[in-house]
Amino acid sequence: MNNLAKILMLITYTTIWGGLLVSIMIALKINKNK
């Protein structure tokens, strides 16, 4: 259970940070276009 919990936490963290990075990149691109 501990290993599964750690893996799930890593996956959730990576997905959340990945989404944040993608959103920031998109926002920067939109700002540059304007």
Helices and strands as residue ranges (DSSP letters): H 2-33
